[in-house]
Amino acid sequence: MSKKISLVLSLAGLWAVSSALAMGGKPKAGDEEAINARIQPVAKVRLGAAGPASSNRGNRSGEEIYRTFCTACHAAGAAGAPRSGNKADWAPRIGVGLEVLTKTSIAGKGAMPPRGGSDATDEELVRAIVYMANKAGANFKEPVAGAKPTSEKNPEEVAKAACFKCHETGEQGAPKLSDRAAWTQRASKGLDAVITTVIRGHGKMPARGGLADLTDDELKKVIALMFKEVGAEAK
């Protein structure tokens, strides 16, 4: 008789547990915390506000800004950030030029907050961008601390120093300055279309014609000068 009673009590106990689970019962607080601790992610990336401003603010190097604020995402490519030193990740960004990269970093983009969540000054931010981009193959020049903004580059000097090398000889398929027909054909597409092509790069010509430190306006003036030189002005 006692065995039958024990069996009935056991079955009743199992039924009570099953009912509690079916009705939304959950483990005790201590058990739940233990479970959460066991299944939590191996690592987390947190984007938060920058800490107190540095006493050396304004004089920090690009590497210092990078290591303080940028490594959390750029070291591993978290949240879509271009990975540090990865040429494939950085190539399209280097192509738009330092000026555009700086404006984008100041404003923020995607998961990246304004200024990358840092307290960097404009000058320090440029240094950090130069540091990261150059690690991935760019050749940007870092601004000198306290230096005044440089004047706009002379388009004729830029063309003679960088563009004529290929366009005078037709090196790597570049249209020769003596080939007016080739330039006229390109001019027919309009100056804006040509500028877009040059910014992106075309064939063996690298993005921005390899002149990554030129602003878009400076690049436009150089291209317009080239068309004028061969008598095939683009509009």
N, C-alpha and C positions, 0 to 999 in steps of 0.2 A: 504493500500500500504506500509506504514511504517513498519507494522508487517512482511510483506513478505520480505522486505529488511533486517530486523533484523535477520530473520530466515536464509536467504541466507548467511549473514555475519557470523553467528554462525557456520553454517555447514562448511563454508570455513575455519574458524579458527580450527575446529576439524580436518579437512583434512590436514591442514598444520602441526599440531602437530603429527598426525599419520605418515605423510610422513617423518618428521624429525627423528622419532624413528626408522622407517624402514630403513632409510639411515645411521643409526649408530649414531644418535644424542645422547648426554649424558647430565646428569645434570650439572649445573654450578659447578665450583671448590669448592665453599663453601658447596654446597649440597652434593657433593661426599665425602668430608672430614668428614662431619657429619655422612653419612652412614657408612663409613669405621670405624669410632670411635664406632658406635653402634654394629658392627658385629665382632670386633676384639676379639681374644681369651681371655679367662679369665686370663691365665698365659702363660708365655713363658720361655723356658730354653735356655740360651745363653752360649756357650762355647767360651771363649775368652782367650787372652793371660794373663798370670799372671801379677799382678801389680808390683810396685817397690819392690825390694828385702827387706825383713825385716832386721832391724838392729840387730835382735836377731837370725838371720839365723844360723842354725847349732845346736841351743840349744832348739828349740821348741819341745813340747811334741807331741805325736801321736794324742791326742785329739785336740790340737790346730791346727795342720795341717788339720785334718778332718773337723773341724768347719769352717776353713778359706777357704778351697778349695774343699772339697768333698761333703758337704751336698746338694749342688744344685742338684746333680744327685742321690747320694746314699740314701738320706732321703726318696725319693719317687720312686726310681727305674727308673728314667728318662733315656732314650736312652739305655735301657737294662742293666743298672748298678745294681749289686746285692744290695738289700735293706738293710740298716743298721739294724742289729739285727735279720734278717730273716734267720733262720737256713737252710731252704730249698734252698734259693738262694746261700748261702755261702758254703754248704756242699761239692759240687764238687770242689770248688776253694780251700777250706781248704785241701782237699785230695791231691792236687798236691804239697803241701808243701810251706813253706815260701820263699824258694829260688826261686822257679818258679814264685810265685806271685810277688816277687820283680822285677825279670827280665821283666815280662810282664808289670808291672806298669811303669818301667823306659822307655821301648820302646813304650808303648801305644798300645791299642788294640781296634778295632771297632771304636765306637764314642768317646772313651776316648783318649785324646791327650797324648803325652809323659809326664810322671810324673803327670798325671792327670791335666795338665795345671798349675801346681804349680811351685814354685821356691825352693822346698824342696831339701835338700841334700840327698844323698843315705841313710844316717843314719836316717834322719827325715822321709823319705818315708817308711822305714822299720817300724818305730814306728807307723806311721799312719795305715799301713797294719795290724800290730799286734793289734792295738786298735780296728779296724773294725772287724777283723776276730774273736778276742776273745769275742766280743759282740754277736757273732753268734755261739759260742760254741767251738771255737778253744782254744788251750792252748799254744800258741806261747809265747816265751820269748822275751821281749823287750830288744834291745841292750842298754848297758850302755853308756852314753855319753863319747866319747873320748876313749872308750875301744878298744884295739887291737883285730883284728880278732882271734877268738878262733881256736885252732888247731883241726884237724879232730878227730872225736870221735873214740875211740877204739872199733872195731866191737865185740870183745869178751866181753867187759864190757857191751855194749849195749844189747847183746844177753842174758847175765846172768841177767841183771837188768829188762829187759822187755819181752823177748821172751820165756824164759824157763818157766815162770809162767804157760803158757797155754800148751806149747809143751812137758813139762815133764809129765804132767798128762792127756793130751788129752782134757783139758777143752774146752767146747763149740765147740767140733768137730775138734779141731786142731790136725794135725797128730803128734802122740807121737814120741819122739826122739828114742824110742826103736822099733818103727815100721819101719824097714828099707824098707820093701816092699812099704809102702805108700809114702816114700820119693823117692824111685827109680822111681815109677810111675810118680811123679811130675818132677823129674830130666829129664825124657825122653822127656819132652816138651821143654827143653832148658832153660837156666838161664834167658834169656831175657823175655821169655813168663811168667815165674814165677814172675819176677820183676814187669811186667805189671799188673799181677793179684794182687800182694801185694799193689801196688800203688793205684789201684782202690778199693781194699777191696773185700772180698769174704766171702759169708755166714755170720757168726757172727763176722768175723775179720774186724775191721774198716779199712778205707783207711790208707795205709802206716803202717798197724799194730798198729795204734794208736801213731806212732812216727812221728808226723807232723813236728818236728824241724830237722829231719835228711835230709841231701841232698840226691839226687838220688844216688850219688856215695857211700855215707856212707851206704845207705840202701842195695845197691848191695853187698857190702862187708859183711854185716851182714847175708844176705841170703846165700851167698856162704859159709860162715863159718858154718851155720846151716847144709847145705848139707854135708860138710866135716866131721862134728861131727858124722853124722850117717853113713858115708861111702858110700854116694850116690852123688858124685860130679856131678853137672850139668854143661853143656858146652854151 
